[in-house]
Amino acid sequence: MKKVSYTLIIAFVLVLTSCNNTKLEYFANSGEAHGTFYNIQYQYTKDIQNDIEAQTHIVDTSLSTYIPTSIISQINQDKENVILDSLFIKVFNCGKRVYEKTNGAFDMTVTPLVNAWGFGFTDSTHVDSTIIDSLLQYVGFNMINIKNNHIVKTKKGIMLDGSAIAKGFSIDYVSEYLENLGIKNYLVEIGGEVRTKGVNKQGKIWTVGIDKPIFDETASNRELQEIISLKNISIATSGNYRQFYIRNNVMYSHTINPKTGYPVNHSILSASVIAPNCMTADAYATSFMVLGVDKALDIANADSTLETYLIYQNTDGGISVKMTNGFKKYILKN
């Protein structure tokens, strides 16, 4: 009996030794997800790009307005008895919180207006004040709620747009997947939004850039405004210098004010928000573009979990910056 016990102990020790000797490497994956590009780096025992892409696909089946069978698409089609999953509920509830904190500047029901202006999942139409007024009756996050894992609307025709929050949520979803695998060092970036944990391959804190607001739809002309260091935190940036179009010599930005129904037209050019998770950072970055510099700073300064960096056009036509005091510690000094 003793001999058998010793054999078992030796075998157990060999297994532990084998596991402890498993080599950790840094892997870098890139590809397409949610209609944009992703870049993900992580330290693990093997390349798991296929598994990562599977996670983004799970998010799409819940929150992509470009998939007719997704949960959000079925809701937008006014289908009855659509059962919500945990992903949708989490994003919806976060969206409601930001809606309330920003006094309606962030509103997932802005969908009809986004579509009408040509930035949504349908083709744009001729837009005038009559059309905008007719669509505003379907806009208001207070008109839609969750009850018993189902959506309840005050009227049919109310639709949801997750584009200003779902990408950030997908980053969180992938990040949590990595953490569940025991991964302690990673950077997850999808479409410019980022969440990090631990350190990079060189053993240093991850660094990311904030772009200068250069009007360029192709994103080929890029310069960095700042380089910041991020550890165990997220950042999202919203700006009107990439997604816009010009019609009859008038520039229309993709950020729609849900209260007026029109694209925002003020001095703010980009808003970067640091938050504990990317879903929250994503939503606030969009709402700050709607609110403008002063109101955005008021909200960020009142919330200890948020920091923001705002680039705007000053009265002389030049570029100026305002930020919360807490943001300064993330900026790398030259």
N, C-alpha and C positions, 0 to 999 in steps of 0.2 A: 504493500500500500504506500509506504514511504517513497519507494522508487517512482511510482506513478505520480505522486504528488510533486516530487522534484521535477519530473519531466514536464508536467503541466506548468509549473512555475517558470521553467526555462523557456518553454514555448511562448508563454505570455510575455516574458521579458523581450524575446526576439521580436514579437509582433510590435511591442511598444517602441523598440529601437528602430524597427523598419519605418514606423509611422513618423517618428521624430526626425528621421533622416530624409524624409520627403522634401525635395528641393522646391523652394518658393522662387518664382520668377515673375518679372513684370511683363505683362502682355498688353498690347495696344490694338484695339479693334476699332474699325471705322466702317460706316455704311450709311444706309438711308433708313429713316423711321419717321413716321408722322408727317410725311411730305417735306422733310428737311434732312439734314445730315447729322450724324452722331460721331463722337470720338470718345472712346472709353479706355481708360488705363487702370490696371489693377494688378495686385500681387497675389499670385495663386499658384497652384501646382500644375495647372493645365489651362489651355485656351478654351474659353466657354462662350465664344461669340454666338454660336447657334442658340444656346440657352438664353443669352441676353436678348437676342432678337425675338425669341419666343415670348419674353416678358413684355416687350413693347407691343407685340401683336395682341396679347391679352388686354392691354390698355385700349387698343384700337377697337376691339370687339365691344367694349363698353362705351367709349367716349368719342369715337371718330364720326364726324358728321358726313364723311365721305364713304362710309360703309353703310348701305341701306338697311342692313340687318342689325346694326349696332343698337345698343339700348337707347342712346341719345337720339339716334335717327328714328327709331320707332316712336319715341315720345314726340318728336317733331312732326311725325306723320299722324298724330292724334290717335294712335292705336290704343285700345283699351286693355287694361289688366297687364301692362308691361311690368314684369317683376324686376326690380332694381338689384344690382349686385353691390357688394361692399365697396368696389372701386368708385362707382357712380355716386353712391351715398357720401363717401368721404369727400369727393370733389365738390359735390353740391353743397354740403354743409360748410366747407371752407369758403366757397363762393358767397354763401349767405352772410357769413361773418364779415368778410371784406366789404360786401355790399352795405352792411349796416355801419361799419366803421368809417366808410368813405361817403356816407350819405348818398348812396346810389351811383357814385362815379364808376364803380365796378358792377356790371350787371350782365349776367349770362343770358338774359332774355333779349339782348340787343340784336339777336340774330336777323330778324326781318330787315333791319336797317343796314346791317353789315352786308347782307345779300344785295339789297337795293343799290348800294354804293359800289358793288363789284368786288368786294373783298371777302366774300363768303363762299358757300358751296353751290351757288347758282349763278347764272350769268346776270350781269348788271342790267338794269332797265333805265329808261329815261326818268330822271329824278327831278321833281319840283316840289314846292311847298305843300301842294295838295296831297301828293303821294306820301311825303314824310308825315304829315298830320294823320293820314289814315293808318300808317304803320305804328305810330306812337301808342295807339290804344292797346297794342299787344306787347308793349315793353314795360317791364316793372317786375322785379324779382319778388316783390311782395304778393304777386298774383299767382304764384306757384309754390307748392310745398310738398313734402313727403309725408305720407300716412300709411302705416302698415306695409312698408317696402313698395309702395306705389306712388306715382306722381298724381297730385291733385291740382288741376288748373281751374281758375275762375272762369275761363272762357277758352274755347277751342281756337287754335291759330297761334297760341303762345309757343315759341320755340326757344331752344337753348343752344348757345354757342360755347363750346369749351376751349376754343383756340387760345384764350388768354390765361388759361390755368392748367389745362390737361397736359401740356408739354412739360410743365414743371412737375406735375404729379407723376408723369412717366419717369422722370429722372429720379424722383423719390422711390418709385416702385422698383426700378432697377437697382438703386442703391441699397434698398432694404433686402433685395434678393441676394446681393453680394455679401451683405453683412450676415445674412442667415447661413451663408456658406463658410463663415468664419473669416472673411476677407477684411483685413484691418487697414489696408492702404488702397485708395482708389480715387479716381476722378471720373465723373460721369458728366458729359456735355452733350446736349441735344439742342441743335438750333441756336447755340450761343448761350443757353442757360446752363448753369454749372452747380454741381454739388460735389464736395470733397470730403475725404476722411484720411487721417494719417499723413504720410509723406510720399514724395515721388521716388523715382528710381535712384536719385542721388542722395536720398535721405533728407531732403529739404522739404519745407512746406510748399504745397502746390501754389503756383502763380498763374493768374489769368489776366487778360487785358480788357480794358474798356475802350471801345472804338471811338475815335473822333467822329462827330456827326457830319459825314461827307455824303451829300445826296448822290447816291449811286445805286441803281436798282440791281446791278450785276454783282455788287459787293467785291468787285475786282480792285477797287481803289480803297485800300484800307490803311489807316494809320492809327496808332494807339494813343489815346488820351492819357491813360494811366495804366500802370501795372500794379496789381494788388495781390496780396498773399491771402490764401484761404485755408483754414484747417477746421474740419468738422462743421462746416457751415455751407450755405448756398447763396448764389447770386443770380439775379435775373435782370435783364436790361430790355427796355422797350423804347423804340425810337421811330420817328416818322421819316427818317432819311433813307430807308431801304424800301419800305412798302408804301408806294404812292403811285399815282398816275397824273398826267397832265392832260386836261381837256379844255380846249378853247383858251389856252394860255393861263389856266387856273390849275394849281396843284391841289390834289385831294389826297389827304393822308388816310392810312388804314385805321387810325384810332377814331372811333365814333363816340361822340358824347351821347349817352343814352337818354339824357334829359331833353336835349335840343333836337336830336336826330341827325345832326350834321357832323362831318369830320372836324376834329379840333383844329383851331386856328389861333394859336397863341405862341408865346416866345419859347416855350420849352421844346427842346430838340431830342433829348433822351433822358430816361430815368433808370438808374441802376439801384436795385434794392438788395440788401443783404438780410437774410432771415434764417431761422433755424432749419426750415425745409424749403425746397424749391417751389412747391406748389403755392405757398404763401408769398414768396418773393415774386413769382410770376404775376400773380393777381394784383399785388400792390404796384408793381412796375407799370402795369397797364392803367390802373386807376390814377396814378400820379401824372401820367401823360394827359389824362382828362382834366385833372384838377388844376394843373399849373404849379409853378414853383412854390409860391408862398403857402398855399393850402396843403401841398404835399409835405412840405417841411413841418408844418404844424402837426400833421398826423404822425409822421415818423418820430418827431421829438416827443410826442405824447406816449409812444409805445417803446418800452425798453428792449423789445425783441427785434426792432427794425432799425436799420441804418440805410441812408439813401444818399446818392450822388447824382446831382441834377445839372445837366448842361443846357444852357439856354442862350438865346440871342439877345444881347443887350441893346440899349437904345441907340448906340452908335453903329449897330450892325455887326459888331464883333461877337465873339463867343466868350461867355462867362460861366462860372461854376459856383454852385452853392451845395453844401453838404451838411449832414448832421455831424456833430463833434465826434461821435463814436466811429464814424466812417474813416476818419483820418488815420487811425491805427492800422488799417489794412493796406494803406498805400505804401508801396516800396519807394524809399528815397533814392534819388539818382546818385 
